[in-house]
Amino acid sequence: MMDGELGAFLRSRREALRPEQVGLPAGPRRRTPGLRRAEVATLAQVSVEYLTRLEQGRDNRPSPEILAALARALRLAEADRRHLQQLASVDHRRQLCTGRRPAVSRTVRPEVRGLLDAVRDRPVYLLNRIGDVLAWNDPFDRLARPLGLLDGDRPNLLWFVFTDERARAHFADWAELADEQVAELHRLRQGDPATDAFADRLGRTVGSVFTSRWGRRPVAAQASGVRWLRHPEVGPLRLAYETLELADDQQRLVVHLPTDADSAAALDRLLGRRPGGLRSIAS
């Protein structure tokens, strides 16, 4: 199981909440980040002793009413509320038992490969839950290979983002990208020892730039958005991305679309297409 994860998650959200967000004075003598346990206990109308037991992992069966009260007191966003409910549910605790979780898959079904090959005018790639780039189409190869993302035999998006200096140079919104990748890794973690081992190895390699994000236990990953890219061959690109989950495989397809005419023209040049053809531009 993810021993103590419920308590660690509650503690991370308590430490991230500023006093003024709940109408309390900041005060000059605060020695710890965020709210004190006594303040959260008062807001949630539970005892400090009980909140302490929860945070220390000595109690992992709070009632739905207490969960709701803690979620309100901690001002949890919807993604955080769902994650808290998962951590506290009996069914989820059974799911989190190690040994029952399927191994991280690197197998790509033929149907998925066929889908990648069928998309010939937009970059598409496939990830597993720890960010291994398992398969991609030719447009993504032309987009990503000059960045360095596909170097090596087993490219990994998170490893590239955090360990390769080229990532900071190419992604104008690197910090946002890093936050989102950590949130996605944590969201898909669910007691998987391979994910924890990967996170530990990445943390030991790059230090606080990853561990500070991982320690905040983010789960609000964005399935869609816009990415700014400084491409070494065609210049600035503004690409929308859409993430499609393949539930049976615990894998994700990511599709990129240009968001404006300049980006569409740059992508045409990159893919060797003649400008002026029919194309879709994300609005």
ZADO-1210 file (C-alpha; in nm, 4 decimals, padded with zeros to 6 digits):
<atoms>
<atom x="00.0000" y="00.0000" z="00.0000" code="MET" pos="1"/>
<atom x="00.0925" y="00.3648" z="-00.0163" code="MET" pos="2"/>
<atom x="00.1585" y="00.3707" z="00.3569" code="ASP" pos="3"/>
<atom x="00.0993" y="00.7139" z="00.5053" code="GLY" pos="4"/>
<atom x="00.0072" y="00.8730" z="00.1736" code="GLU" pos="5"/>
<atom x="-00.3286" y="01.0032" z="00.2987" code="LEU" pos="6"/>
<atom x="-00.1620" y="01.1809" z="00.5895" code="GLY" pos="7"/>
<atom x="00.1233" y="01.3090" z="00.3736" code="ALA" pos="8"/>
<atom x="-00.1252" y="01.4484" z="00.1229" code="PHE" pos="9"/>
<atom x="-00.3231" y="01.6268" z="00.3955" code="LEU" pos="10"/>
<atom x="-00.0030" y="01.7686" z="00.5421" code="ARG" pos="11"/>
<atom x="00.1161" y="01.8930" z="00.2023" code="SER" pos="12"/>
<atom x="-00.2098" y="02.0811" z="00.1486" code="ARG" pos="13"/>
<atom x="-00.2048" y="02.2254" z="00.5017" code="ARG" pos="14"/>
<atom x="00.1498" y="02.3523" z="00.4517" code="GLU" pos="15"/>
<atom x="00.0595" y="02.5053" z="00.1152" code="ALA" pos="16"/>
<atom x="-00.2357" y="02.7064" z="00.2509" code="LEU" pos="17"/>
<atom x="-00.1600" y="03.0607" z="00.3637" code="ARG" pos="18"/>
<atom x="-00.3359" y="03.1995" z="00.6745" code="PRO" pos="19"/>
<atom x="-00.4828" y="03.4938" z="00.4849" code="GLU" pos="20"/>
<atom x="-00.6562" y="03.2510" z="00.2473" code="GLN" pos="21"/>
<atom x="-00.8793" y="03.1355" z="00.5329" code="VAL" pos="22"/>
<atom x="-00.9172" y="03.4728" z="00.7030" code="GLY" pos="23"/>
<atom x="-00.6439" y="03.4303" z="00.9647" code="LEU" pos="24"/>
<atom x="-00.3648" y="03.6788" z="01.0400" code="PRO" pos="25"/>
<atom x="-00.0226" y="03.5727" z="00.9157" code="ALA" pos="26"/>
<atom x="00.1492" y="03.6779" z="01.2388" code="GLY" pos="27"/>
<atom x="00.5225" y="03.7367" z="01.2878" code="PRO" pos="28"/>
<atom x="00.6074" y="03.4176" z="01.4795" code="ARG" pos="29"/>
<atom x="00.5151" y="03.1421" z="01.2353" code="ARG" pos="30"/>
<atom x="00.8010" y="02.8937" z="01.2140" code="ARG" pos="31"/>
<atom x="00.6352" y="02.6434" z="00.9824" code="THR" pos="32"/>
<atom x="00.4882" y="02.6942" z="00.6339" code="PRO" pos="33"/>
<atom x="00.1148" y="02.7175" z="00.5886" code="GLY" pos="34"/>
<atom x="-00.1429" y="02.6641" z="00.8605" code="LEU" pos="35"/>
<atom x="-00.0892" y="02.5082" z="01.1999" code="ARG" pos="36"/>
<atom x="-00.2648" y="02.1817" z="01.2783" code="ARG" pos="37"/>
<atom x="-00.4729" y="02.3543" z="01.5427" code="ALA" pos="38"/>
<atom x="-00.5989" y="02.6057" z="01.2858" code="GLU" pos="39"/>
<atom x="-00.7042" y="02.3365" z="01.0391" code="VAL" pos="40"/>
<atom x="-00.8625" y="02.1343" z="01.3186" code="ALA" pos="41"/>
<atom x="-01.0673" y="02.4374" z="01.4222" code="THR" pos="42"/>
<atom x="-01.1768" y="02.5092" z="01.0646" code="LEU" pos="43"/>
<atom x="-01.2744" y="02.1447" z="01.0076" code="ALA" pos="44"/>
<atom x="-01.4262" y="02.1049" z="01.3550" code="GLN" pos="45"/>
<atom x="-01.2148" y="01.8010" z="01.4423" code="VAL" pos="46"/>
<atom x="-00.9717" y="01.7541" z="01.7291" code="SER" pos="47"/>
<atom x="-00.6030" y="01.8352" z="01.6910" code="VAL" pos="48"/>
<atom x="-00.5273" y="01.4849" z="01.8179" code="GLU" pos="49"/>
<atom x="-00.7349" y="01.3256" z="01.5430" code="TYR" pos="50"/>
<atom x="-00.5802" y="01.5427" z="01.2702" code="LEU" pos="51"/>
<atom x="-00.2368" y="01.4497" z="01.4053" code="THR" pos="52"/>
<atom x="-00.3218" y="01.0786" z="01.3819" code="ARG" pos="53"/>
<atom x="-00.4359" y="01.1260" z="01.0214" code="LEU" pos="54"/>
<atom x="-00.1240" y="01.3167" z="00.9185" code="GLU" pos="55"/>
<atom x="00.1044" y="01.0661" z="01.0884" code="GLN" pos="56"/>
<atom x="-00.0649" y="00.7711" z="00.9189" code="GLY" pos="57"/>
<atom x="-00.1985" y="00.6227" z="01.2440" code="ARG" pos="58"/>
<atom x="-00.5560" y="00.6530" z="01.1172" code="ASP" pos="59"/>
<atom x="-00.6478" y="00.6116" z="00.7496" code="ASN" pos="60"/>
<atom x="-01.0222" y="00.5568" z="00.7722" code="ARG" pos="61"/>
<atom x="-01.1821" y="00.9007" z="00.8109" code="PRO" pos="62"/>
<atom x="-01.5555" y="00.9164" z="00.7543" code="SER" pos="63"/>
<atom x="-01.6968" y="01.0867" z="00.4419" code="PRO" pos="64"/>
<atom x="-01.8171" y="01.3705" z="00.6657" code="GLU" pos="65"/>
<atom x="-01.4671" y="01.4310" z="00.8050" code="ILE" pos="66"/>
<atom x="-01.3169" y="01.4116" z="00.4567" code="LEU" pos="67"/>
<atom x="-01.5629" y="01.6739" z="00.3357" code="ALA" pos="68"/>
<atom x="-01.4884" y="01.8963" z="00.6350" code="ALA" pos="69"/>
<atom x="-01.1127" y="01.8694" z="00.5789" code="LEU" pos="70"/>
<atom x="-01.1538" y="01.9396" z="00.2077" code="ALA" pos="71"/>
<atom x="-01.3491" y="02.2564" z="00.2884" code="ARG" pos="72"/>
<atom x="-01.1042" y="02.3655" z="00.5569" code="ALA" pos="73"/>
<atom x="-00.8071" y="02.3142" z="00.3257" code="LEU" pos="74"/>
<atom x="-00.9814" y="02.4861" z="00.0323" code="ARG" pos="75"/>
<atom x="-00.9097" y="02.1852" z="-00.1898" code="LEU" pos="76"/>
<atom x="-00.9596" y="02.2150" z="-00.5627" code="ALA" pos="77"/>
<atom x="-01.1734" y="01.9554" z="-00.7378" code="GLU" pos="78"/>
<atom x="-00.8756" y="01.7436" z="-00.8506" code="ALA" pos="79"/>
<atom x="-00.7400" y="01.7411" z="-00.4948" code="ASP" pos="80"/>
<atom x="-01.0811" y="01.6422" z="-00.3568" code="ARG" pos="81"/>
<atom x="-01.1008" y="01.3467" z="-00.5936" code="ARG" pos="82"/>
<atom x="-00.7495" y="01.2374" z="-00.5010" code="HIS" pos="83"/>
<atom x="-00.8274" y="01.2630" z="-00.1293" code="LEU" pos="84"/>
<atom x="-01.1377" y="01.0481" z="-00.1746" code="GLN" pos="85"/>
<atom x="-00.9343" y="00.7903" z="-00.3651" code="GLN" pos="86"/>
<atom x="-00.6710" y="00.7728" z="-00.0942" code="LEU" pos="87"/>
<atom x="-00.9333" y="00.7219" z="00.1752" code="ALA" pos="88"/>
<atom x="-01.1618" y="00.4730" z="-00.0015" code="SER" pos="89"/>
<atom x="-01.1568" y="00.1060" z="00.0905" code="VAL" pos="90"/>
<atom x="-01.1636" y="-00.0064" z="-00.2728" code="ASP" pos="91"/>
<atom x="-00.8745" y="00.2198" z="-00.3593" code="HIS" pos="92"/>
<atom x="-00.6700" y="00.0937" z="-00.0651" code="ARG" pos="93"/>
<atom x="-00.7100" y="-00.2575" z="-00.2021" code="ARG" pos="94"/>
<atom x="-00.6096" y="-00.1357" z="-00.5456" code="GLN" pos="95"/>
<atom x="-00.2980" y="00.0242" z="-00.4006" code="LEU" pos="96"/>
<atom x="-00.1605" y="-00.2995" z="-00.2596" code="CYS" pos="97"/>
<atom x="00.1728" y="-00.3646" z="-00.4238" code="THR" pos="98"/>
<atom x="00.1837" y="-00.6776" z="-00.6384" code="GLY" pos="99"/>
<atom x="-00.1607" y="-00.6203" z="-00.7856" code="ARG" pos="100"/>
<atom x="-00.0683" y="-00.3159" z="-00.9881" code="ARG" pos="101"/>
<atom x="00.0306" y="-00.4117" z="-01.3460" code="PRO" pos="102"/>
<atom x="00.3913" y="-00.3464" z="-01.4386" code="ALA" pos="103"/>
<atom x="00.4692" y="-00.0300" z="-01.6305" code="VAL" pos="104"/>
<atom x="00.3839" y="-00.1249" z="-01.9850" code="SER" pos="105"/>
<atom x="00.6137" y="-00.0643" z="-02.2803" code="ARG" pos="106"/>
<atom x="00.4019" y="-00.2723" z="-02.5175" code="THR" pos="107"/>
<atom x="00.2245" y="-00.0820" z="-02.7937" code="VAL" pos="108"/>
<atom x="-00.0823" y="-00.2494" z="-02.9388" code="ARG" pos="109"/>
<atom x="-00.0896" y="-00.2788" z="-03.3204" code="PRO" pos="110"/>
<atom x="-00.4130" y="-00.0796" z="-03.3286" code="GLU" pos="111"/>
<atom x="-00.2414" y="00.2107" z="-03.1522" code="VAL" pos="112"/>
<atom x="00.0534" y="00.1959" z="-03.3915" code="ARG" pos="113"/>
<atom x="-00.1930" y="00.1995" z="-03.6797" code="GLY" pos="114"/>
<atom x="-00.3591" y="00.5092" z="-03.5360" code="LEU" pos="115"/>
<atom x="-00.0233" y="00.6866" z="-03.5056" code="LEU" pos="116"/>
<atom x="00.0630" y="00.6023" z="-03.8657" code="ASP" pos="117"/>
<atom x="-00.2772" y="00.7187" z="-03.9863" code="ALA" pos="118"/>
<atom x="-00.2236" y="01.0714" z="-03.8498" code="VAL" pos="119"/>
<atom x="00.0159" y="01.2122" z="-04.1072" code="ARG" pos="120"/>
<atom x="-00.0164" y="01.5874" z="-04.0667" code="ASP" pos="121"/>
<atom x="-00.0057" y="01.6416" z="-03.6891" code="ARG" pos="122"/>
<atom x="00.2538" y="01.5372" z="-03.4282" code="PRO" pos="123"/>
<atom x="00.1249" y="01.2505" z="-03.2105" code="VAL" pos="124"/>
<atom x="00.3103" y="01.0414" z="-02.9529" code="TYR" pos="125"/>
<atom x="00.2374" y="00.7743" z="-02.6920" code="LEU" pos="126"/>
<atom x="00.3435" y="00.7802" z="-02.3243" code="LEU" pos="127"/>
<atom x="00.3205" y="00.5284" z="-02.0437" code="ASN" pos="128"/>
<atom x="00.2581" y="00.6318" z="-01.6838" code="ARG" pos="129"/>
<atom x="00.6207" y="00.7189" z="-01.6043" code="ILE" pos="130"/>
<atom x="00.6654" y="00.9295" z="-01.9187" code="GLY" pos="131"/>
<atom x="00.8457" y="00.6825" z="-02.1477" code="ASP" pos="132"/>
<atom x="00.7883" y="00.7872" z="-02.5092" code="VAL" pos="133"/>
<atom x="00.6834" y="00.4509" z="-02.6514" code="LEU" pos="134"/>
<atom x="00.5854" y="00.5358" z="-03.0073" code="ALA" pos="135"/>
<atom x="00.5304" y="00.8356" z="-03.2327" code="TRP" pos="136"/>
<atom x="00.4479" y="00.9315" z="-03.5888" code="ASN" pos="137"/>
<atom x="00.6721" y="01.0986" z="-03.8464" code="ASP" pos="138"/>
<atom x="00.5494" y="01.4563" z="-03.7766" code="PRO" pos="139"/>
<atom x="00.6407" y="01.4157" z="-03.4093" code="PHE" pos="140"/>
<atom x="00.9804" y="01.2763" z="-03.5056" code="ASP" pos="141"/>
<atom x="01.0454" y="01.5877" z="-03.7156" code="ARG" pos="142"/>
<atom x="00.9241" y="01.8093" z="-03.4331" code="LEU" pos="143"/>
<atom x="01.0978" y="01.6423" z="-03.1382" code="ALA" pos="144"/>
<atom x="01.4225" y="01.4950" z="-03.2714" code="ARG" pos="145"/>
<atom x="01.5908" y="01.8353" z="-03.3279" code="PRO" pos="146"/>
<atom x="01.5049" y="01.9210" z="-02.9657" code="LEU" pos="147"/>
<atom x="01.6939" y="01.6183" z="-02.8348" code="GLY" pos="148"/>
<atom x="01.3845" y="01.4567" z="-02.6851" code="LEU" pos="149"/>
<atom x="01.4246" y="01.1359" z="-02.8866" code="LEU" pos="150"/>
<atom x="01.7944" y="01.0844" z="-02.8155" code="ASP" pos="151"/>
<atom x="01.8811" y="00.7400" z="-02.6839" code="GLY" pos="152"/>
<atom x="01.7099" y="00.4028" z="-02.6997" code="ASP" pos="153"/>
<atom x="01.4402" y="00.4739" z="-02.4401" code="ARG" pos="154"/>
<atom x="01.3372" y="00.8405" z="-02.4531" code="PRO" pos="155"/>
<atom x="01.1474" y="00.9676" z="-02.1504" code="ASN" pos="156"/>
<atom x="00.9672" y="01.3003" z="-02.1434" code="LEU" pos="157"/>
<atom x="01.0157" y="01.3699" z="-01.7706" code="LEU" pos="158"/>
<atom x="01.3810" y="01.2751" z="-01.7799" code="TRP" pos="159"/>
<atom x="01.4370" y="01.5093" z="-02.0745" code="PHE" pos="160"/>
<atom x="01.2480" y="01.7986" z="-01.9144" code="VAL" pos="161"/>
<atom x="01.4404" y="01.7805" z="-01.5868" code="PHE" pos="162"/>
<atom x="01.7884" y="01.6596" z="-01.6846" code="THR" pos="163"/>
<atom x="01.8563" y="01.8067" z="-02.0289" code="ASP" pos="164"/>
<atom x="01.9466" y="02.1765" z="-02.0478" code="GLU" pos="165"/>
<atom x="01.8077" y="02.1870" z="-02.4009" code="ARG" pos="166"/>
<atom x="01.4577" y="02.1498" z="-02.2578" code="ALA" pos="167"/>
<atom x="01.4857" y="02.4849" z="-02.0791" code="ARG" pos="168"/>
<atom x="01.6122" y="02.6466" z="-02.3970" code="ALA" pos="169"/>
<atom x="01.3394" y="02.5045" z="-02.6213" code="HIS" pos="170"/>
<atom x="01.0315" y="02.5313" z="-02.3962" code="PHE" pos="171"/>
<atom x="00.9461" y="02.8951" z="-02.3219" code="ALA" pos="172"/>
<atom x="00.7080" y="02.7796" z="-02.0468" code="ASP" pos="173"/>
<atom x="00.9510" y="02.5270" z="-01.8975" code="TRP" pos="174"/>
<atom x="00.8430" y="02.5775" z="-01.5352" code="ALA" pos="175"/>
<atom x="00.4775" y="02.5203" z="-01.6216" code="GLU" pos="176"/>
<atom x="00.5683" y="02.2130" z="-01.8268" code="LEU" pos="177"/>
<atom x="00.7747" y="02.0764" z="-01.5369" code="ALA" pos="178"/>
<atom x="00.4859" y="02.1321" z="-01.2932" code="ASP" pos="179"/>
<atom x="00.2403" y="01.9563" z="-01.5236" code="GLU" pos="180"/>
<atom x="00.4659" y="01.6566" z="-01.5814" code="GLN" pos="181"/>
<atom x="00.5176" y="01.6055" z="-01.2071" code="VAL" pos="182"/>
<atom x="00.1430" y="01.6374" z="-01.1455" code="ALA" pos="183"/>
<atom x="00.0733" y="01.3763" z="-01.4131" code="GLU" pos="184"/>
<atom x="00.3324" y="01.1399" z="-01.2680" code="LEU" pos="185"/>
<atom x="00.1813" y="01.1779" z="-00.9216" code="HIS" pos="186"/>
<atom x="-00.1771" y="01.1440" z="-01.0471" code="ARG" pos="187"/>
<atom x="-00.0967" y="00.8131" z="-01.2158" code="LEU" pos="188"/>
<atom x="00.1228" y="00.6856" z="-00.9314" code="ARG" pos="189"/>
<atom x="-00.1400" y="00.5008" z="-00.7235" code="GLN" pos="190"/>
<atom x="00.1011" y="00.2936" z="-00.5181" code="GLY" pos="191"/>
<atom x="00.3108" y="00.1791" z="-00.8112" code="ASP" pos="192"/>
<atom x="00.6634" y="00.0953" z="-00.6841" code="PRO" pos="193"/>
<atom x="00.8104" y="00.1454" z="-01.0328" code="ALA" pos="194"/>
<atom x="00.6827" y="00.5034" z="-01.0341" code="THR" pos="195"/>
<atom x="00.8280" y="00.5668" z="-00.6879" code="ASP" pos="196"/>
<atom x="01.1614" y="00.4183" z="-00.7967" code="ALA" pos="197"/>
<atom x="01.1636" y="00.6367" z="-01.1077" code="PHE" pos="198"/>
<atom x="01.0825" y="00.9483" z="-00.9023" code="ALA" pos="199"/>
<atom x="01.3553" y="00.8613" z="-00.6515" code="ASP" pos="200"/>
<atom x="01.6126" y="00.8153" z="-00.9286" code="ARG" pos="201"/>
<atom x="01.5121" y="01.1420" z="-01.0946" code="LEU" pos="202"/>
<atom x="01.5257" y="01.3247" z="-00.7610" code="GLY" pos="203"/>
<atom x="01.8734" y="01.1920" z="-00.6850" code="ARG" pos="204"/>
<atom x="01.9872" y="01.3007" z="-01.0314" code="THR" pos="205"/>
<atom x="01.8562" y="01.6589" z="-01.0391" code="VAL" pos="206"/>
<atom x="01.7850" y="01.7399" z="-00.6736" code="GLY" pos="207"/>
<atom x="01.5422" y="02.0021" z="-00.5513" code="SER" pos="208"/>
<atom x="01.4258" y="02.1179" z="-00.8933" code="VAL" pos="209"/>
<atom x="01.2298" y="01.7898" z="-00.9011" code="PHE" pos="210"/>
<atom x="01.1987" y="01.6924" z="-00.5345" code="THR" pos="211"/>
<atom x="01.0432" y="02.0240" z="-00.4323" code="SER" pos="212"/>
<atom x="00.7701" y="01.9722" z="-00.6906" code="ARG" pos="213"/>
<atom x="00.7253" y="01.6031" z="-00.6071" code="TRP" pos="214"/>
<atom x="00.7007" y="01.6806" z="-00.2356" code="GLY" pos="215"/>
<atom x="00.4049" y="01.9127" z="-00.2953" code="ARG" pos="216"/>
<atom x="00.2089" y="01.6093" z="-00.4221" code="ARG" pos="217"/>
<atom x="00.0400" y="01.7829" z="-00.7153" code="PRO" pos="218"/>
<atom x="-00.2417" y="01.5967" z="-00.8906" code="VAL" pos="219"/>
<atom x="-00.4149" y="01.8638" z="-01.1000" code="ALA" pos="220"/>
<atom x="-00.2586" y="01.7720" z="-01.4338" code="ALA" pos="221"/>
<atom x="-00.3912" y="01.9454" z="-01.7452" code="GLN" pos="222"/>
<atom x="-00.5219" y="01.7150" z="-02.0186" code="ALA" pos="223"/>
<atom x="-00.5136" y="01.9983" z="-02.2707" code="SER" pos="224"/>
<atom x="-00.3542" y="02.3374" z="-02.3109" code="GLY" pos="225"/>
<atom x="-00.1059" y="02.5363" z="-02.5163" code="VAL" pos="226"/>
<atom x="00.2709" y="02.4935" z="-02.5304" code="ARG" pos="227"/>
<atom x="00.5207" y="02.7580" z="-02.6474" code="TRP" pos="228"/>
<atom x="00.8199" y="02.6083" z="-02.8254" code="LEU" pos="229"/>
<atom x="01.1415" y="02.7652" z="-02.9570" code="ARG" pos="230"/>
<atom x="01.2225" y="02.5228" z="-03.2356" code="HIS" pos="231"/>
<atom x="01.5839" y="02.5226" z="-03.3593" code="PRO" pos="232"/>
<atom x="01.4812" y="02.4740" z="-03.7234" code="GLU" pos="233"/>
<atom x="01.1620" y="02.6782" z="-03.7766" code="VAL" pos="234"/>
<atom x="01.1571" y="02.9212" z="-03.4843" code="GLY" pos="235"/>
<atom x="00.8652" y="02.9931" z="-03.2487" code="PRO" pos="236"/>
<atom x="00.5740" y="02.7484" z="-03.2405" code="LEU" pos="237"/>
<atom x="00.2544" y="02.7821" z="-03.0408" code="ARG" pos="238"/>
<atom x="00.1008" y="02.4348" z="-03.0229" code="LEU" pos="239"/>
<atom x="-00.2158" y="02.3194" z="-02.8529" code="ALA" pos="240"/>
<atom x="-00.2019" y="01.9720" z="-02.6994" code="TYR" pos="241"/>
<atom x="-00.4787" y="01.7243" z="-02.6247" code="GLU" pos="242"/>
<atom x="-00.4235" y="01.4136" z="-02.4114" code="THR" pos="243"/>
<atom x="-00.6276" y="01.0973" z="-02.4704" code="LEU" pos="244"/>
<atom x="-00.6050" y="00.8197" z="-02.2114" code="GLU" pos="245"/>
<atom x="-00.6004" y="00.4547" z="-02.3164" code="LEU" pos="246"/>
<atom x="-00.7408" y="00.3089" z="-01.9959" code="ALA" pos="247"/>
<atom x="-00.6712" y="-00.0577" z="-02.0656" code="ASP" pos="248"/>
<atom x="-00.3049" y="00.0102" z="-02.1380" code="ASP" pos="249"/>
<atom x="-00.2418" y="00.2839" z="-01.8772" code="GLN" pos="250"/>
<atom x="-00.0992" y="00.4848" z="-02.1642" code="GLN" pos="251"/>
<atom x="-00.1707" y="00.8300" z="-02.3100" code="ARG" pos="252"/>
<atom x="-00.1817" y="00.9635" z="-02.6639" code="LEU" pos="253"/>
<atom x="-00.0819" y="01.3289" z="-02.7002" code="VAL" pos="254"/>
<atom x="-00.1761" y="01.5231" z="-03.0135" code="VAL" pos="255"/>
<atom x="-00.0362" y="01.8647" z="-03.1082" code="HIS" pos="256"/>
<atom x="-00.2147" y="02.1261" z="-03.3225" code="LEU" pos="257"/>
<atom x="-00.0938" y="02.4719" z="-03.4300" code="PRO" pos="258"/>
<atom x="-00.2913" y="02.7515" z="-03.2657" code="THR" pos="259"/>
<atom x="-00.2321" y="03.0302" z="-03.5177" code="ASP" pos="260"/>
<atom x="-00.1428" y="03.0881" z="-03.8813" code="ALA" pos="261"/>
<atom x="00.2263" y="03.1561" z="-03.8124" code="ASP" pos="262"/>
<atom x="00.2614" y="02.8311" z="-03.6164" code="SER" pos="263"/>
<atom x="00.0733" y="02.6399" z="-03.8860" code="ALA" pos="264"/>
<atom x="00.3083" y="02.7768" z="-04.1523" code="ALA" pos="265"/>
<atom x="00.6142" y="02.6921" z="-03.9415" code="ALA" pos="266"/>
<atom x="00.4852" y="02.3385" z="-03.8861" code="LEU" pos="267"/>
<atom x="00.4268" y="02.3056" z="-04.2623" code="ASP" pos="268"/>
<atom x="00.7890" y="02.3986" z="-04.3238" code="ARG" pos="269"/>
<atom x="00.9078" y="02.1536" z="-04.0631" code="LEU" pos="270"/>
<atom x="00.7051" y="01.8711" z="-04.2173" code="LEU" pos="271"/>
<atom x="00.8082" y="01.9629" z="-04.5721" code="GLY" pos="272"/>
<atom x="00.4572" y="02.0527" z="-04.6783" code="ARG" pos="273"/>
<atom x="00.3617" y="02.3129" z="-04.9336" code="ARG" pos="274"/>
<atom x="00.1929" y="02.6122" z="-04.7626" code="PRO" pos="275"/>
<atom x="-00.1671" y="02.6948" z="-04.8418" code="GLY" pos="276"/>
<atom x="-00.3144" y="02.3474" z="-04.8113" code="GLY" pos="277"/>
<atom x="-00.6161" y="02.2693" z="-04.5964" code="LEU" pos="278"/>
<atom x="-00.5353" y="02.2550" z="-04.2264" code="ARG" pos="279"/>
<atom x="-00.7010" y="02.2893" z="-03.8885" code="SER" pos="280"/>
<atom x="-00.5918" y="02.5569" z="-03.6432" code="ILE" pos="281"/>
<atom x="-00.6944" y="02.5201" z="-03.2791" code="ALA" pos="282"/>
<atom x="-00.9030" y="02.8101" z="-03.1539" code="SER" pos="283"/>
</atoms>
